[in-house]
């Protein structure tokens, strides 16, 4: 992208995490292309990027749709490093996937080394109310514990699909502004300190 | 150009060569054909791409390494852009022995390393040391082959022929160069012989390597020798044989299985073939019923191929059954082919069936013939139908009028009756428009071989005859119904005799009919018929147009003849005393020009300009002459019809106090009207001659008619004559009584010129005369002031003449009488001076000369009377004053 001379709108990198089959790709495709994919096909790693209007400002969203399968767990670290915000998805019809969110949350915090990283807990497949295994309260409690919002979505009915992406982007944007301030002020000092530390090491 | 494609999503975003990638985005092409380019990281992957939708393409990655864009190119949107990147990596290197989903460029399997002695580099050098140029003149290889059989010019070949080589490579090289080349070659050969050592030196590395390898080989062999014995290959051979045997055993089993399967299949085939044959009659029946002739034909051809040479009686019986069915089908199809109406496509299909069935008919030709028969029959049918409606009793002729509903507005035609010939012509035009193209198309298909029928000799001529015949029939029918006199008697009998309606009636329809015929003509032109055929119609059209024009003119003539005078004078405008008559005349002509121009004059596709035709022009001139003559006659009638009407409105004679003769009173009571009429007609004449005719000429010119000066000039001459005669009539009517009254009035009261009554005033007859003149003057002014100059001087002239006559008749003048006469004449002369011509003045002078001369006192007296009189009659003088 760097070869383009025009000024690019702000780029927000979102990473979809969660167990296999919870609907990460479905949410992504619904958000990107208004399309609901019925058949399941495990994802390895998909990239999507498009321009959208976020509160009147043109921004680019870059979505990295990751593999939920355990086979790929080892390479997650690499992905997470580049993410600026995370949608941690589970299926409300599958308790196991809800339990797995804990592990994802920990891995993200470990990789990013930042407790306030923009993060949304998303309970997908909320159209399948009759098959619900994870109660709303249960999930909400966990979100509260982590200090993150909890949203229930349906990639099939497109309920709250836009909301989760836009909410996350707003958080990322707010977060970036804050960082800019700090880097303008004492940020430099921090860097210097770090550098010094490195030297000592 | 639509929006360019943009790739916004990749699934997955990385992978080894051969990975299936879902490419998502916008405007990725409207169809598979629209997608014309796809590169992944710069590698063209279009071949393996599968277009799914405008938002999705499936692709297989090629030999990519590293990150890069996915660029989609479409015909509709051009080269696109990419938001996301794909990362390609090799899981393992791909070699010649490894299967791969994609084509991987092989690296050179062995390298020559430092011992480079590549044969290709050696080859490129010319053995003579000459530059190898691309000589323009090349000896063809075929020739070289015949010159040097079994040889070639390849320097490395066993069959190398030096002469071939030279001819091939150095044909254009000069002798000197060749000599130099020979020297070079010799030196090189010499050098090689001498330089074996130096060659060894140069390639010492390789030679040492070879020696090392040989030594190695020998050592290994010696080590192996005790292990495997003297003949190591024997053991190998045995192993190979054994494995071959094993393999064969395995394979034989498979082969025998395959054989068995084949046999079963064959048996099944034979069975199904028999079943096919025996079921075929039923199948044919069923398919014929369903109309699936294609299937029947297919089956028939198949069965013929399979069984036509069979000798088995049962097969023959079955085959006969099939043949019987097919023959029936052929006859049925052939009948269908000739049953009209039928579309060309249907006919073509039927012909194809018949051809495929090897029908014994000349089906295509039959189709053409049946079509032409059908057209002719339809013509006849239409004719007969309309003939049956064409009864003198108009009440039977209603119906079928709906098409002409637009004529319902025409008031003077009975709306329910449309003449049979009109309907007939119209219908026959539609009929030919509908049916003829099909005939032509079938014919074209027949001769172009589209019908897959062999065209028999002579058919061209016959076909042309058929086509011409149809068109001729059509034309003759139209002629017979509209312009029967263009056909000779025999044909008129043949093509019928519908009653021709009245001219006024047909005039309404003619433009429409002309249009119908033209439409038919255009259809024929579109078919690209030979000129010969088109010319027949073209001729008909020309005749029809002339006829139409003629009818139009005739109709106008008739209408002009019926023009009536309203006698309402139109006071506005430049021309006074003009009634609506000339304008009506002009409007009629204008209307006619419009219609003629619209319908007849305009030339359409492949038509001759009507007025370029001599006959048409002559006809038109004649008709125009008729029109103008008709108008002339109208005017003439108006001016001569003394007994037009006997309306007795109280127009009082101005000759009050004059004892008038009885016959004059009788006619006089009518005269004002009659005279007015004369005047009006006269001014109409003038107006027509001076203005309307020019306008007519102009209109004709605007309408695109050629110059029509001759008839117009004729009309002008005619009008001039008419004018003169009217004027004469009017003058006669006016001046006769006026002049006639002078003499009686002069001698009224036993007056005589020798009486000695002292003159105190002019005599009453002069006053009467003046008053009469004023009366005439006012009459003319009332109707048309412009006529004053034409009429009044003439009247004055006759008055003067009469005066002179009377004076010269006087035998003796007394002195007083002379004074009186002189005063009278002078006053009259003075008063009428405004309108007196030279001739009139002369008459006055001569009258004066007759009167004996006066002495001085008398002259003064005369002048006195004159002055008094002028003063007293100021108003009268004013009346007769000529306006400048």
Interface residues (C-beta under 8 A of the other chain):
Chain A: X1 X25 X29 X32 X33 X35 X43 X44 X45 X46 X47 X48 X49 X50 X60 X62 X64 X65
Chain B: X8 X9 X10 X11 X12 X13 X14 X15 X22 X24 X55 X83 X84 X85
